[in-house]
């Protein structure tokens, strides 16, 4: 659950950025299915369990085989700002870029390279 001052703006961002449809609409809380086993839940900071805060302590990570494709898509979306100016290499193990949603949550896309330290994770990600 991510808490927002402007829930409508968050909805528009995620629908455009991720290309997802609303799965559950409780009015003040929404649920989007991002993959077969992952969900994202934006919530109104006025009605949710927690208030929206200016400083965010959460990074939402998306593991993908196509970080470059997601970079091109994300940078063309309204309401999305980059933290890193390009896809970067992290420890020669992961290709990554990071941006912000409209209220400052970190959004990170990762492609884990086929190297021994990533082997188990890549096996799990390949499962249906």
For each residue, the residues with C-beta under 8 A, 3 or more apart:
1: 29 41 42 43 48 49 50
2: 10 40 41 42 43 58 60 101 105
3: 42 43 44 45 48 50 51 52 53
4: 7 9 10 42 43 44 45 52 103
5: 45 46 52 103
6: 9 10 102 103
7: 4 10 11 28 30 42 43 44
8: 11 12
9: 4 6 12 13 79 102 103
10: 2 4 6 7 13 14 42 101 102 103
11: 7 8 14 15 22 30 42
12: 8 9 15 16 78 79
13: 9 10 16 17 77 78 79 80 101 102
14: 10 11 17 18 20 32 40 42 101
15: 11 12 18 19 20 21 22 32
16: 12 13 19 77 78 79
17: 13 14 73 74 77 79 80 101 107
18: 14 15 32 34 40
19: 15 16
20: 14 15 32 33 34 40
21: 15 32
22: 11 15 25 30 31 32
23: 31 32 33 39
24: 29 30 31
25: 22 30
26: 29 30
27:
28: 7 43 44 46 47 48
29: 1 24 26 41 42 43 44 47 48
30: 7 11 22 24 25 26 41 42 43
31: 22 23 24 39 40 41
32: 14 15 18 20 21 22 23 39 40 41 42
33: 20 23 36 38 39
34: 18 20 38 39 40 62
35: 38
36: 33 128
37:
38: 33 34 35
39: 23 31 32 33 34
40: 2 14 18 20 31 32 34 60
41: 1 2 29 30 31 32
42: 1 2 3 4 7 10 11 14 29 30 32
43: 1 2 3 4 7 28 29 30 47 48 49 50
44: 3 4 7 28 29 47 48
45: 3 4 5 48 50 51 52 53
46: 5 28 51 52
47: 28 29 43 44
48: 1 3 28 29 43 44 45 51
49: 1 43
50: 1 3 43 45 53
51: 3 45 46 48
52: 3 4 5 45 46 103
53: 3 45 50 56
54: 104
55: 104
56: 53 103 104 105 106
57:
58: 2 105 106
59: 98 105 106 107 108
60: 2 40 105 106 107 108
61: 108 109 110
62: 34 70 107 108 109 110
63: 110 111 112 121 125
64: 67 69 70 109 110 111
65: 111
66: 69 70 111
67: 64 70 71 87 95 96 97 109 110 111
68: 71 72 87 95
69: 64 66 72 73
70: 62 64 66 67 73 74 97 109
71: 67 68 74 75 86 87 97 109
72: 68 69 75 76
73: 17 69 70 76 77
74: 17 70 71 77 80 82 97 99 107 109
75: 71 72 80 82
76: 72 73
77: 13 16 17 73 74 80
78: 12 13 16
79: 9 12 13 16 17 101 102
80: 13 17 74 75 77 99 100 101 107
81: 99 100
82: 74 75 85 97 98 99 100
83: 98 99 100 106
84: 87 88 96 97 98 99
85: 82
86: 71 97
87: 67 68 71 84 95 96 97
88: 84 95 96 97
89: 92 94 95 96
90: 93 94 95 96
91: 94
92: 89 113 115
93: 90 112 113 115 117 118
94: 89 90 91 110 111 112 113 118
95: 67 68 87 88 89 90 110 111 113
96: 67 84 87 88 89 90 108 109 110 111
97: 67 70 71 74 82 84 86 87 88 108 109
98: 59 82 83 84 106 107 108 109
99: 74 80 81 82 83 84 106 107
100: 80 81 82 83 104 105 106 107
101: 2 10 13 14 17 79 80 104 105 107
102: 6 9 10 13 79
103: 4 5 6 9 10 52 56
104: 54 55 56 100 101
105: 2 56 58 59 60 100 101
106: 56 58 59 60 83 98 99 100
107: 17 59 60 62 74 80 98 99 100 101
108: 59 60 61 62 96 97 98
109: 61 62 64 67 70 71 74 96 97 98
110: 61 62 63 64 67 94 95 96
111: 63 64 65 66 67 94 95 96
112: 63 93 94 118 121 122 125
113: 92 93 94 95 118
114: 118 119 122
115: 92 93 118 119
116: 119
117: 93
118: 93 94 112 113 114 115 121 122
119: 114 115 116 122 123
120: 123 124
121: 63 112 118 124 125
122: 112 114 118 119 125 126
123: 119 120 126 127
124: 120 121 127
125: 63 112 121 122
126: 122 123
127: 123 124
128: 36
